[in-house]
Amino acid sequence: MPIVVRDPEILGGSPIFNGTRVPVRNLFDYLIAGQSTHEFLEDFPTVSYEQIKQVLEKAEATA
């Protein structure tokens, strides 16, 4: 199952965490602002730690 999906019917096709309406961009905005993944999870409880971990691992591998 993919961690990130795009659906033109949800947020205009922005990449979101699968099974949620939370844009992946929100995670990176939190991290850039100096907030932790724990704070992100508190604010977006529909996203799992495993989803965050996999997105960050993929981002690191492509950097």
NORGIUR-V555588 format. One record per residue. N is the residue number from 0. RES is the residue in three letters. PHI is phi in whole degrees, 0 to 359 (* if undefined). PSI is psi in radians with two decimals (none if undefined). D_LAST is the distance of its C-alpha to the last C-alpha in whole Angstrom. Layout:
BEGIN
n:N res:RES phi:PHI psi:PSI d_last:D_LAST
n:N res:RES phi:PHI psi:PSI d_last:D_LAST
END
This chain:
BEGIN
n:0 res:MET phi:* psi:2.30 d_last:23
n:1 res:PRO phi:291 psi:2.58 d_last:20
n:2 res:ILE phi:277 psi:-0.63 d_last:18
n:3 res:VAL phi:240 psi:2.39 d_last:18
n:4 res:VAL phi:227 psi:2.83 d_last:20
n:5 res:ARG phi:233 psi:2.29 d_last:21
n:6 res:ASP phi:221 psi:2.09 d_last:25
n:7 res:PRO phi:301 psi:-0.33 d_last:27
n:8 res:GLU phi:276 psi:-0.21 d_last:29
n:9 res:ILE phi:241 psi:2.03 d_last:27
n:10 res:LEU phi:51 psi:0.65 d_last:26
n:11 res:GLY phi:64 psi:0.38 d_last:26
n:12 res:GLY phi:90 psi:0.13 d_last:23
n:13 res:SER phi:297 psi:2.54 d_last:20
n:14 res:PRO phi:298 psi:2.24 d_last:18
n:15 res:ILE phi:232 psi:2.78 d_last:20
n:16 res:PHE phi:291 psi:2.26 d_last:20
n:17 res:ASN phi:305 psi:2.35 d_last:22
n:18 res:GLY phi:84 psi:0.10 d_last:26
n:19 res:THR phi:226 psi:-3.11 d_last:25
n:20 res:ARG phi:243 psi:0.44 d_last:26
n:21 res:VAL phi:264 psi:2.05 d_last:23
n:22 res:PRO phi:294 psi:2.45 d_last:20
n:23 res:VAL phi:299 psi:-0.58 d_last:16
n:24 res:ARG phi:305 psi:-0.59 d_last:16
n:25 res:ASN phi:302 psi:-0.69 d_last:19
n:26 res:LEU phi:299 psi:-0.86 d_last:17
n:27 res:PHE phi:294 psi:-0.61 d_last:14
n:28 res:ASP phi:298 psi:-0.73 d_last:17
n:29 res:TYR phi:299 psi:-0.85 d_last:19
n:30 res:LEU phi:294 psi:-0.71 d_last:16
n:31 res:ILE phi:298 psi:-0.60 d_last:16
n:32 res:ALA phi:281 psi:-0.03 d_last:19
n:33 res:GLY phi:89 psi:0.16 d_last:20
n:34 res:GLN phi:273 psi:2.78 d_last:21
n:35 res:SER phi:267 psi:2.89 d_last:20
n:36 res:THR phi:295 psi:-0.55 d_last:19
n:37 res:HIS phi:298 psi:-0.76 d_last:23
n:38 res:GLU phi:296 psi:-0.69 d_last:24
n:39 res:PHE phi:299 psi:-0.82 d_last:22
n:40 res:LEU phi:297 psi:-0.61 d_last:24
n:41 res:GLU phi:295 psi:-0.68 d_last:27
n:42 res:ASP phi:279 psi:-0.41 d_last:27
n:43 res:PHE phi:230 psi:1.29 d_last:25
n:44 res:PRO phi:293 psi:-0.19 d_last:27
n:45 res:THR phi:281 psi:-0.22 d_last:27
n:46 res:VAL phi:267 psi:2.42 d_last:23
n:47 res:SER phi:264 psi:2.76 d_last:23
n:48 res:TYR phi:301 psi:-0.68 d_last:21
n:49 res:GLU phi:298 psi:-0.68 d_last:20
n:50 res:GLN phi:297 psi:-0.78 d_last:18
n:51 res:ILE phi:299 psi:-0.82 d_last:16
n:52 res:LYS phi:303 psi:-0.81 d_last:15
n:53 res:GLN phi:292 psi:-0.66 d_last:14
n:54 res:VAL phi:295 psi:-0.77 d_last:12
n:55 res:LEU phi:292 psi:-0.65 d_last:10
n:56 res:GLU phi:296 psi:-0.73 d_last:10
n:57 res:LYS phi:294 psi:-0.71 d_last:9
n:58 res:ALA phi:297 psi:-0.71 d_last:6
n:59 res:GLU phi:295 psi:-0.69 d_last:5
n:60 res:ALA phi:292 psi:-0.47 d_last:6
n:61 res:THR phi:263 psi:-0.05 d_last:4
n:62 res:ALA phi:281 psi:none d_last:0
END
